[in-house]
Amino acid sequence: MKRKTAMILAAGRGERMRPLTDTVPKPLLKVLGKPLIEYHLEALKKAEYQRVVINHAWLGEQIETVLGKGERFGLEILYSAETQALETAGGIYKALPLLCPDDENEFFTVVNGDIFTDFDFTTLPTQLIDKVEAHLVMVDNPSHNPQGDFCFSDGKLHVNRGRKLTCSGIAVYSKHFFVNCTSRVNRLAPMWREAANKETIGAQYFSGQWTDVGTPERLNELNKTDS
């Protein structure tokens, strides 16, 4: 099965990045001269994705102006505009008609617009089986999240069995994972926890470059890199 559709979450206000995000949406902040979100688009194209849905709220018109319809990336870019940020799960739920327009499109990839990584998207599963409706990419715990998020072992997430790791912001979902969600403000973390309790959420470990660009200090550190 070929990878078709991905979603980049880009609707957050970026409060911790102020004043940088007072005039520029966080996914358009630059690392080494290029907007964060463009690294994702290039990586998704390299992995042969065809369509990318981007949700936005704060200063979202800037994202549409910069990226357009995706021609220069060799992708079809669609936008899911939010009058207010609906959080992660709410934003995905609202975008489901774009992500899964027919029965042939049940699975899709999601990546946070404010991470910087060299993750290879071809390592993700193209479909989920055996009652698994979500598959998360986990990374080593960064200094700002030393306790981690979930335990990982045997290709699944657990509440208290395995090595404690941090959610990377990269995942594959079945549309059925959001069946009980609504278009109101909803976060993914409680849904992950419920699935982990049932041991029905898959995962993989990634040891490469990964930064949650959540503060001006972390952005500055990335821009010190000589490449």
C-alpha positions in Angstrom: 0.0 0.0 0.0 1.4 3.4 -1.0 1.6 6.3 1.3 -0.8 9.0 0.1 -1.8 11.6 2.7 -0.1 13.3 5.6 -1.2 16.1 7.9 1.0 18.8 9.4 -0.3 20.4 12.7 0.3 24.1 12.4 -2.6 25.8 14.3 -0.9 26.5 17.6 -0.4 30.1 18.8 3.2 29.5 20.0 2.9 31.3 23.2 6.3 30.2 24.5 7.9 31.5 21.3 6.7 35.0 21.8 7.6 37.7 20.7 8.8 35.8 17.6 5.3 34.4 17.0 3.5 37.7 17.4 4.0 38.4 13.7 5.0 35.0 12.3 3.2 31.6 12.8 5.6 29.1 14.5 5.9 26.7 11.5 7.3 29.5 9.4 10.1 30.3 11.8 13.4 29.6 10.1 16.1 27.0 10.9 19.2 27.5 8.9 17.4 29.9 6.5 14.4 27.7 5.8 10.9 27.6 7.4 10.4 24.6 9.8 7.4 23.4 7.9 9.3 23.2 4.6 11.6 20.5 6.0 8.6 18.4 6.6 7.2 18.9 3.2 10.5 18.0 1.6 10.8 14.8 3.7 7.2 13.8 3.0 7.8 14.2 -0.8 11.0 12.2 -0.5 8.9 9.4 1.1 6.4 9.6 -1.9 3.5 11.1 -0.1 1.1 12.8 -2.5 -1.2 15.0 -0.4 -0.6 17.1 2.7 -3.3 18.7 4.8 -2.2 21.6 6.9 -4.4 23.1 9.6 -3.9 26.6 10.8 -5.4 29.3 13.0 -3.1 32.0 14.2 -1.7 34.0 11.2 -2.7 31.1 9.0 -3.0 33.2 5.9 0.8 33.6 6.0 1.2 29.8 5.7 -1.1 29.6 2.7 0.8 32.5 1.0 4.2 31.0 1.6 3.4 27.4 0.6 0.6 27.9 -1.9 -1.0 24.8 -3.3 2.3 22.8 -3.1 3.5 22.9 -6.7 7.1 23.8 -5.8 7.3 20.8 -3.5 5.7 18.4 -5.9 2.8 17.9 -3.5 -0.9 18.7 -3.3 -1.4 21.0 -0.3 -4.9 21.4 1.2 -5.7 23.6 4.2 -8.0 23.2 7.1 -8.6 26.6 8.6 -9.7 27.0 12.2 -11.3 30.1 13.6 -9.8 29.1 16.9 -7.1 26.4 17.5 -8.9 23.1 18.2 -5.9 21.4 19.8 -4.3 18.3 18.2 -7.2 15.9 18.2 -9.9 18.5 17.4 -7.8 19.8 14.5 -7.4 16.3 13.1 -11.1 15.5 13.5 -12.1 18.7 11.6 -9.7 17.8 8.8 -10.9 14.1 8.4 -13.0 14.8 5.3 -9.7 16.0 3.6 -7.6 13.3 5.0 -9.9 10.4 4.3 -12.2 11.5 1.5 -13.2 7.9 0.6 -13.0 4.3 1.8 -9.7 3.8 0.1 -8.1 6.4 2.4 -8.3 5.1 5.9 -4.7 5.7 7.2 -2.7 8.9 7.3 0.5 10.3 8.8 0.5 13.3 11.2 3.6 15.4 12.1 3.8 18.4 14.4 4.7 21.5 12.5 7.1 22.7 15.2 9.6 19.9 15.4 12.9 19.7 13.6 14.0 16.2 12.6 15.8 14.0 10.1 13.2 11.2 10.5 12.7 9.0 7.5 8.9 8.8 6.9 9.4 5.6 4.8 10.0 3.7 8.1 6.4 4.2 9.1 3.8 1.5 8.5 1.5 2.1 5.6 -1.5 0.5 7.4 -2.4 -0.6 10.9 -3.7 -4.1 11.9 -4.8 -6.2 14.8 -7.1 -3.5 16.4 -4.2 -1.0 16.4 -5.6 2.4 15.4 -2.6 4.6 16.1 1.2 4.2 15.8 3.5 6.7 17.4 7.2 7.5 16.9 9.0 7.7 20.3 12.3 9.5 21.0 14.7 9.7 23.9 13.6 12.1 26.7 14.8 15.6 26.1 15.9 17.8 29.0 12.6 19.6 29.1 10.7 16.3 29.4 13.0 14.1 31.5 10.2 11.8 32.8 9.0 10.9 29.3 5.4 10.2 28.2 4.9 6.5 27.9 6.6 3.2 28.3 7.7 1.4 25.1 8.3 -2.3 24.6 7.5 -5.0 22.0 6.4 -2.5 19.4 3.6 -1.0 21.6 3.0 1.8 24.1 2.3 0.8 27.7 1.4 2.8 30.9 4.0 1.1 33.1 5.9 -1.6 31.3 9.1 -0.9 29.3 11.4 2.0 28.6 10.0 5.5 29.3 10.2 7.6 26.1 8.9 10.9 24.7 6.3 11.2 22.0 8.0 12.8 18.9 4.9 14.4 17.3 5.1 11.9 14.4 2.4 9.2 14.1 0.2 7.2 11.8 -3.6 7.0 12.5 -6.6 5.2 11.3 -9.6 7.4 10.9 -11.4 5.1 13.4 -9.1 6.4 16.2 -11.2 9.6 16.1 -14.6 8.0 16.0 -15.5 9.3 19.5 -13.9 12.7 19.0 -15.8 15.9 18.1 -14.9 19.1 16.4 -14.7 20.8 19.7 -11.3 21.4 21.3 -9.7 18.0 22.0 -6.1 16.9 22.8 -4.4 13.7 21.6 -2.7 12.9 24.9 -5.7 11.5 26.8 -6.6 9.4 23.7 -3.1 8.0 23.6 -3.3 7.2 27.3 -6.6 5.4 26.9 -5.2 3.3 24.0 -2.0 2.6 26.0 -4.1 1.3 28.9 -5.8 -1.1 26.4 -2.4 -1.9 24.8 -3.8 -1.1 21.4 -1.4 1.6 20.3 1.7 0.7 18.3 5.0 2.5 18.4 8.6 2.6 17.1 11.8 4.1 18.5 13.7 6.8 16.6 17.3 7.7 17.7 18.1 10.4 15.1 18.0 14.1 15.2 14.9 15.5 16.8 14.1 18.8 18.5 10.8 20.2 19.8 11.3 23.8 18.8 9.2 25.1 21.7 11.2 28.1 22.9 13.4 30.8 21.3 16.4 29.2 23.1 15.9 25.9 21.3 15.5 27.7 18.0 18.7 29.6 18.5 20.6 26.4 19.3 19.4 24.9 16.0 20.5 28.0 14.1 24.0 27.7 15.6 24.5 24.5 13.7 26.9 24.8 10.9 25.6 22.8 7.9 
